Amino acid sequence: MKSAIEIANSAELLPITEVAAAAGILPEELVPYGRDRGKVKLSILDRLASRPDGKLVIVTAITPTRAGEGKTTTSIALTQGIGRLGGKVMLCLREPSMGPVFGVKGGGTGGGYSQVMPMEDINLHFNGDSHAVTSAHSLLAAALDASIYNGNPLRIDPVSITWPRTVDMNDRELRYAVVGLGGKAHGIPRQSEFVITAASEVMAIFALASDLKDLRRRLGRIVVASTHDGLPVTAEQLRVAGAMAVIMKEAIRPNLVQTLEGQPVLIHAGPFGNIAHANNSILADRIALKLADYVVTEAGFASDLGFQKFCDIVCRTGGFGPSAAVLVTTVRATKSHGGKAFNVLGNEDLEAVRGGIDNLAAHIQIVRRYGLPCVVAVNSFPTDTERELALLKELALKAGAETVVVHEGFARGGAGGVDLAGAVMAACKKPNSFTF
């Protein structure tokens, strides 16, 4: 089988204008960024306001392991599978951060024959949204220090400053730093820190904003420090929130790309799960729900983190709810939770599958606690044996899964995701009692 980069480089992509037209996006609502990608204007929500929402499917996973689960690959395979079954579908994903891209984790665009394209562009800079977040964040940091330097009219206590700097890269040496060195002309020395852009509060706000005016209001409420009297100091008081919003006026438009098989994908915002809420923007979700009959979206990390934040924060803020959940696992990851060493995960071990099923069972119960049908998707690997797959399916059903489907999206693309797509579409038709 070809490598992911070989598959990506040999792909024949549709012009983004064709992808947009097929999705129902009018020419005047699309801002092309070259041939293969573009941005969608928010005015589309006004035009489609009276259209009913499609079915929303949230993809989550078991507790992450070194063996990997393939949540994004599964989300893309599911999207391509629904497309092959004739469903009008759209995928919503977070934008990858360049820190993990150049780290152990790697890119965030799927793998094998289940990828979003153009893969390299998406993983590297993309349409500039992360840079806009970095610049807006940095502007606030600069304005804060400038206010103190220029007479400190807000009576800010430098020791109370909580607002860090940011950079979209893993740089351990910058986690904690001393700024303001060089003498009186260069500021007041104090301890500070850098966070990765995906961990910026600006990124989290960006993902939850409903339009540019809402983004402006939310940015203004950011608390960066306290006064000497213990009162909060905000970006609004520093008179910089409007400038921050202007920096992000293009970034607030969701980015349109496509899967390897031509289904439309909205990639927008990228807040980390351990810091923020681990989901793409509510604007991308709202636009997709108006355009498609089925919308697939992915929550970061496992169901006890990204999925719960999706339900409790994103759905509450966005005013929508899912129809079904897909819980991703693998035989390898299950055996890892069962205590099997990483270097021998390819060896058949039914006892390790039994030993690791408690983790999957706990995540199934989390999904069901929110009143959703839970489809367990087993992302297959060549080392999986028939006996291991059969046992995993049996135990998952006993644990409360709606259904269990083995998919081969990595190796076969949409063709390998058709069975999963059929199960998810069927689950979406069933009544649910989703609640926050």
Phi and psi in degrees as a GROMACS rama.xvg file:
@    title "Ramachandran Plot"
@    xaxis  label "Phi"
@    yaxis  label "Psi"
@TYPE xy
-66.2148  156.179  LYS-2
-73.7312  165.467  SER-3
-59.1406  -41.3521  ALA-4
-68.967  -35.2061  ILE-5
-66.9519  -41.3106  GLU-6
-63.305  -44.7443  ILE-7
-62.9402  -43.0631  ALA-8
-70.0913  -24.2087  ASN-9
-94.6113  -0.478004  SER-10
-71.5314  142.073  ALA-11
-103.464  104.558  GLU-12
-88.922  147.996  LEU-13
-74.8326  148.863  LEU-14
-58.2586  141.64  PRO-15
-63.078  -25.288  ILE-16
-65.4586  -35.3302  THR-17
-71.8579  -39.9663  GLU-18
-60.7823  -44.5247  VAL-19
-63.8507  -45.3658  ALA-20
-62.1595  -42.9356  ALA-21
-64.4995  -30.3603  ALA-22
-79.8606  -14.6129  ALA-23
99.2074  16.3259  GLY-24
-91.6669  125.136  ILE-25
-73.2469  153.555  LEU-26
-54.1749  -39.0089  PRO-27
-75.113  -8.66597  GLU-28
-96.1845  -4.40545  GLU-29
-108.869  133.322  LEU-30
-112.53  99.1808  VAL-31
-66.5824  138.473  PRO-32
-113.592  71.8674  TYR-33
86.5112  -162.226  GLY-34
-80.2362  -32.5089  ARG-35
-107.145  -2.97836  ASP-36
-151.976  162.852  ARG-37
-165.902  -176.987  GLY-38
-123.657  151.329  LYS-39
-108.068  126.918  VAL-40
-70.0072  144.826  LYS-41
-71.0316  -13.4828  LEU-42
-61.7388  -17.7789  SER-43
-61.3275  -29.8789  ILE-44
-68.4723  -31.7716  LEU-45
-67.4093  -43.7818  ASP-46
-64.5242  -36.6777  ARG-47
-99.1166  12.2955  LEU-48
-55.8336  -35.9178  ALA-49
-86.2804  -5.16837  SER-50
-78.194  136.311  ARG-51
-67.7921  152.823  PRO-52
-73.7485  150.508  ASP-53
-79.6833  -171.872  GLY-54
-87.24  129.87  LYS-55
-102.106  128.37  LEU-56
-116.824  123.101  VAL-57
-103.049  127.593  ILE-58
-103.032  126.326  VAL-59
-133.538  -167.752  THR-60
-156.161  173.22  ALA-61
-74.0893  177.216  ILE-62
-58.7191  127.06  THR-63
-57.9418  145.216  PRO-64
-131.241  167.614  THR-65
-62.7017  -25.986  ARG-66
-70.5718  -21.0523  ALA-67
81.7306  147.705  GLY-68
-114.726  -30.6015  GLU-69
80.7228  45.2687  GLY-70
-66.4865  -44.9599  LYS-71
-67.8428  -42.092  THR-72
-58.7817  -41.5677  THR-73
-65.5356  -41.2694  THR-74
-60.5919  -42.0078  SER-75
-70.4733  -42.7344  ILE-76
-59.8163  -40.8299  ALA-77
-62.9007  -44.6917  LEU-78
-61.0325  -45.9763  THR-79
-66.5107  -35.4985  GLN-80
-65.7343  -43.2173  GLY-81
-62.2737  -39.0472  ILE-82
-61.0376  -40.4176  GLY-83
-67.967  -26.7147  ARG-84
-85.5321  2.92965  LEU-85
91.7782  5.46716  GLY-86
-79.292  142.855  GLY-87
-82.7489  110.883  LYS-88
-130.556  151.372  VAL-89
-141.744  142.112  MET-90
-107.568  138.605  LEU-91
-121.07  127.873  CYS-92
-135.294  160.025  LEU-93
-76.1074  154.751  ARG-94
-79.0228  132.76  GLU-95
-64.1438  146.043  PRO-96
-91.7047  140.273  SER-97
-70.4217  -16.9479  MET-98
-60.391  -61.0901  GLY-99
-62.1034  -32.1612  PRO-100
-56.8248  -40.6485  VAL-101
-96.1857  9.96979  PHE-102
-106.719  -156.286  GLY-103
-68.1768  -36.2675  VAL-104
-66.5755  -42.0375  LYS-105
85.9042  -162.423  GLY-106
-69.1141  169.481  GLY-107
-123.429  37.8076  GLY-108
-120.586  22.9959  THR-109
86.3701  -166.406  GLY-110
-157.352  164.688  GLY-111
60.3505  -130.537  GLY-112
-95.6831  15.715  TYR-113
-123.745  83.1432  SER-114
-131.939  156.678  GLN-115
-101.619  145.868  VAL-116
-126.855  152.57  MET-117
-78.7995  117.243  PRO-118
-56.4669  -49.1406  MET-119
-65.3682  -40.9779  GLU-120
-64.8954  -42.4096  ASP-121
-62.1981  -41.2492  ILE-122
-76.2889  -20.5698  ASN-123
-122.61  97.9959  LEU-124
75.3875  -41.9609  HIS-125
53.0248  -128.684  PHE-126
-97.6353  13.7137  ASN-127
92.5812  5.23138  GLY-128
-62.452  -45.0453  ASP-129
-63.7219  -35.299  SER-130
-66.0998  -36.1438  HIS-131
-65.1343  -41.3774  ALA-132
-62.5757  -45.1056  VAL-133
-59.0839  -44.14  THR-134
-67.6612  -41.9221  SER-135
-63.9439  -43.1397  ALA-136
-61.4503  -45.7032  HIS-137
-67.0889  -34.2287  SER-138
-61.09  -42.748  LEU-139
-63.7703  -41.2605  LEU-140
-61.8896  -42.4936  ALA-141
-67.0892  -40.7036  ALA-142
-65.3537  -36.844  ALA-143
-62.232  -49.4947  LEU-144
-68.4825  -34.7402  ASP-145
-65.4942  -36.364  ALA-146
-64.1595  -40.939  SER-147
-66.8266  -42.4083  ILE-148
-65.2364  -37.1466  TYR-149
-94.6665  55.168  ASN-150
92.236  -9.55324  GLY-151
51.6017  58.168  ASN-152
-63.8926  -24.2768  PRO-153
-89.0982  0.482899  LEU-154
56.0871  46.9964  ARG-155
-73.0168  133.19  ILE-156
-85.1974  110.478  ASP-157
-56.6573  -30.3339  PRO-158
-68.6917  -21.893  VAL-159
-88.6029  -4.42403  SER-160
-62.7349  127.77  ILE-161
-112.957  -8.93669  THR-162
-81.2353  119.807  TRP-163
-88.3436  -177.729  PRO-164
-93.267  172.969  ARG-165
-146.537  152.512  THR-166
-153.189  140.493  VAL-167
-87.8861  61.8686  ASP-168
-161.501  148.677  MET-169
-75.2652  113.23  ASN-170
-139.748  91.1235  ASP-171
-57.5391  -35.7566  ARG-172
-67.6848  -18.357  GLU-173
-95.8864  -0.341025  LEU-174
-57.1406  -41.5094  ARG-175
-130.614  131.015  TYR-176
-147.508  163.074  ALA-177
-108.886  126.178  VAL-178
-113.98  167.309  VAL-179
83.1927  15.3032  GLY-180
-76.8957  164.031  LEU-181
109.104  5.05631  GLY-182
104.038  174.902  GLY-183
-57.59  -33.1666  LYS-184
-71.1477  -11.3896  ALA-185
-113.696  12.8797  HIS-186
112.128  -171.043  GLY-187
-105.664  121.418  ILE-188
-60.0569  132.668  PRO-189
-160.167  160.664  ARG-190
-79.5025  136.95  GLN-191
-140.558  -167.763  SER-192
-157.643  162.79  GLU-193
-113.834  138.736  PHE-194
-115.828  156.784  VAL-195
-70.8242  149.206  ILE-196
-55.0111  -37.8594  THR-197
-64.6855  -18.4332  ALA-198
-96.5278  1.6124  ALA-199
-69.6471  141.812  SER-200
-62.2438  -29.448  GLU-201
-61.9392  -38.9642  VAL-202
-63.8903  -42.9065  MET-203
-64.2799  -42.841  ALA-204
-63.3563  -44.4503  ILE-205
-53.4186  -43.4224  PHE-206
-71.5428  -21.4878  ALA-207
-102.743  -6.08675  LEU-208
-73.1135  145.245  ALA-209
-96.4389  -17.722  SER-210
-169.823  -177.657  ASP-211
-66.3223  -37.496  LEU-212
-66.6617  -40.0333  LYS-213
-65.2032  -40.4828  ASP-214
-59.142  -44.0067  LEU-215
-59.3274  -43.9599  ARG-216
-64.942  -43.6612  ARG-217
-66.0628  -40.7883  ARG-218
-61.9717  -38.2677  LEU-219
-63.8923  -24.7181  GLY-220
-87.4275  -1.25122  ARG-221
-61.5562  128.715  ILE-222
-96.4958  125.843  VAL-223
-113.378  -18.9909  VAL-224
-170.219  -174.12  ALA-225
-127.992  158.161  SER-226
-80.3743  173.843  THR-227
-64.707  -17.3267  HIS-228
-93.6264  2.45202  ASP-229
85.5638  12.1448  GLY-230
-88.0841  146.501  LEU-231
-69.7741  146.106  PRO-232
-114.116  126.409  VAL-233
-113.328  166.502  THR-234
-62.1465  -31.7982  ALA-235
-63.1375  -43.0599  GLU-236
-65.5537  -30.5148  GLN-237
-80.2175  -3.42131  LEU-238
59.2133  41.7789  ARG-239
-124.861  -6.67344  VAL-240
-62.6344  -38.4239  ALA-241
-64.4309  -41.4645  GLY-242
-65.4934  -37.4075  ALA-243
-61.8691  -43.4455  MET-244
-64.1828  -39.8405  ALA-245
-62.077  -40.2047  VAL-246
-57.6048  -31.2218  ILE-247
-102.954  15.766  MET-248
-64.8476  -29.6965  LYS-249
-88.7694  -33.4931  GLU-250
-62.125  -28.6878  ALA-251
-69.1464  -12.9404  ILE-252
-83.412  125.441  ARG-253
-61.4098  148.974  PRO-254
-93.1437  131.557  ASN-255
-104.795  125.882  LEU-256
-136.902  -155.766  VAL-257
-150.61  159.393  GLN-258
-79.9436  172.749  THR-259
-58.2991  -23.5476  LEU-260
-104.991  11.9992  GLU-261
91.7219  3.03208  GLY-262
-73.3175  144.448  GLN-263
-72.1438  143.624  PRO-264
-134.164  131.287  VAL-265
-104.769  119.747  LEU-266
-114.681  120.116  ILE-267
-157.419  125.415  HIS-268
68.001  159.958  ALA-269
-156.474  54.0605  GLY-270
-68.6887  137.64  PRO-271
-67.958  153.663  PHE-272
-81.4589  -35.0636  GLY-273
-76.9937  -13.6176  ASN-274
-108.947  -45.2475  ILE-275
-122.687  -133.245  ALA-276
-113.724  0.619873  HIS-277
63.3475  35.3422  ALA-278
-140.799  156.841  ASN-279
-67.6274  178.274  ASN-280
-68.7001  150.522  SER-281
-69.6745  -24.9114  ILE-282
-64.1479  -42.6883  LEU-283
-61.7589  -44.1953  ALA-284
-61.8322  -45.0711  ASP-285
-63.5206  -43.0885  ARG-286
-64.7906  -45.8246  ILE-287
-62.018  -40.3394  ALA-288
-64.5008  -27.4631  LEU-289
-82.2823  -23.9563  LYS-290
-95.0678  -31.341  LEU-291
-117.573  156.775  ALA-292
-79.6885  -29.1819  ASP-293
-131.622  129.256  TYR-294
-120.099  122.455  VAL-295
-103.098  127.806  VAL-296
-135.146  159.811  THR-297
-125.671  135.995  GLU-298
-104.58  139.51  ALA-299
-68.0736  155.389  GLY-300
57.1598  -142.607  PHE-301
-101.738  -178.082  ALA-302
-66.2238  -25.1589  SER-303
-82.5003  6.13456  ASP-304
-130.735  -85.2418  LEU-305
-61.3345  -40.4647  GLY-306
-64.8614  -46.4899  PHE-307
-64.559  -38.2767  GLN-308
-68.2516  -33.6558  LYS-309
-60.9679  -47.4181  PHE-310
-67.8692  -46.1156  CYS-311
-85.3259  -26.5563  ASP-312
-110.903  -55.6744  ILE-313
-66.7647  -49.8001  VAL-314
-65.7759  -38.8974  CYS-315
-63.9737  -43.2974  ARG-316
-73.9743  -40.5613  THR-317
-80.1381  -19.0165  GLY-318
76.1655  30.8782  GLY-319
-140.079  173.461  PHE-320
-149.589  153.247  GLY-321
-79.3675  156.911  PRO-322
-97.615  -24.2907  SER-323
-159.678  160.44  ALA-324
-123.766  144.676  ALA-325
-113.488  124.349  VAL-326
-108.957  115.118  LEU-327
-91.7079  135.643  VAL-328
-145.835  174.029  THR-329
-139.625  160.879  THR-330
-61.9686  -42.987  VAL-331
-61.1521  -46.5926  ARG-332
-66.3703  -37.8703  ALA-333
-62.8125  -42.3519  THR-334
-66.0122  -33.8452  LYS-335
-62.3968  -43.9028  SER-336
-66.2657  -22.8961  HIS-337
-83.5839  4.25563  GLY-338
98.4093  4.23087  GLY-339
-79.3161  137.731  LYS-340
-66.3241  148.619  ALA-341
-58.2157  -40.8383  PHE-342
-73.8356  -6.56602  ASN-343
-123.94  18.8577  VAL-344
-65.1664  -20.5741  LEU-345
-77.3549  -8.63232  GLY-346
-87.8135  139.548  ASN-347
-61.1541  134.002  GLU-348
-156.942  93.1686  ASP-349
-67.3008  -33.818  LEU-350
-66.4735  -35.6018  GLU-351
-66.9961  -35.665  ALA-352
-62.6444  -46.6093  VAL-353
-62.1347  -39.0094  ARG-354
-68.6925  -26.8213  GLY-355
-96.8807  -2.84705  GLY-356
-69.3461  -23.1724  ILE-357
-60.3085  -34.349  ASP-358
-65.3611  -47.3125  ASN-359
-60.7193  -43.0985  LEU-360
-60.9677  -39.7455  ALA-361
-63.8054  -39.4098  ALA-362
-72.6132  -34.3464  HIS-363
-59.5755  -42.9265  ILE-364
-67.7679  -33.5565  GLN-365
-62.4805  -46.1214  ILE-366
-61.7355  -46.0335  VAL-367
-67.6877  -27.3266  ARG-368
-63.1585  -24.279  ARG-369
-89.9521  6.94803  TYR-370
79.8675  22.6567  GLY-371
-110.512  144.173  LEU-372
-65.7534  138.649  PRO-373
-114.678  111.319  CYS-374
-95.9561  117.871  VAL-375
-86.6343  123.338  VAL-376
-106.159  117.532  ALA-377
-94.4025  109.265  VAL-378
-77.5386  110.589  ASN-379
-79.9595  148.961  SER-380
-124.396  153.54  PHE-381
-59.132  -24.5953  PRO-382
-83.8468  -8.04275  THR-383
-64.6433  137.807  ASP-384
-100.992  159.512  THR-385
-60.7432  -38.3158  GLU-386
-67.725  -38.6751  ARG-387
-66.6828  -43.9316  GLU-388
-63.4866  -42.7167  LEU-389
-63.4178  -42.3875  ALA-390
-66.6409  -41.9125  LEU-391
-62.226  -42.1368  LEU-392
-63.1182  -44.69  LYS-393
-60.5813  -46.6427  GLU-394
-70.1131  -35.0161  LEU-395
-66.3593  -40.5477  ALA-396
-64.6559  -39.992  LEU-397
-65.1371  -28.4644  LYS-398
-80.544  -6.2012  ALA-399
113.936  9.1245  GLY-400
-66.3339  143.344  ALA-401
-62.983  -47.4233  GLU-402
-158.953  163.132  THR-403
-128.601  126.569  VAL-404
-130.008  130.053  VAL-405
-88.4491  128.452  VAL-406
-120.207  155.411  HIS-407
-122.771  44.1835  GLU-408
-63.1005  -34.7545  GLY-409
-62.7491  -46.0705  PHE-410
-85.9474  -25.9232  ALA-411
-127.644  1.82203  ARG-412
64.9278  -139.861  GLY-413
-59.7734  -34.8925  GLY-414
-60.9133  -33.427  ALA-415
-82.3933  -6.34415  GLY-416
-110.602  4.87257  GLY-417
-64.5183  -44.0785  VAL-418
-62.3291  -42.1774  ASP-419
-63.2044  -42.8375  LEU-420
-60.0434  -44.0048  ALA-421
-61.5471  -41.0535  GLY-422
-66.8095  -38.9934  ALA-423
-70.5836  -41.7132  VAL-424
-62.2241  -38.3449  MET-425
-66.5042  -40.2451  ALA-426
-64.3819  -34.9527  ALA-427
-66.1179  -24.2036  CYS-428
-81.849  -13.9398  LYS-429
-83.3346  148.334  LYS-430
-66.0948  146.813  PRO-431
-136.704  165.631  ASN-432
-121.179  47.169  SER-433
-55.2351  134.527  PHE-434
-144.811  155.238  THR-435
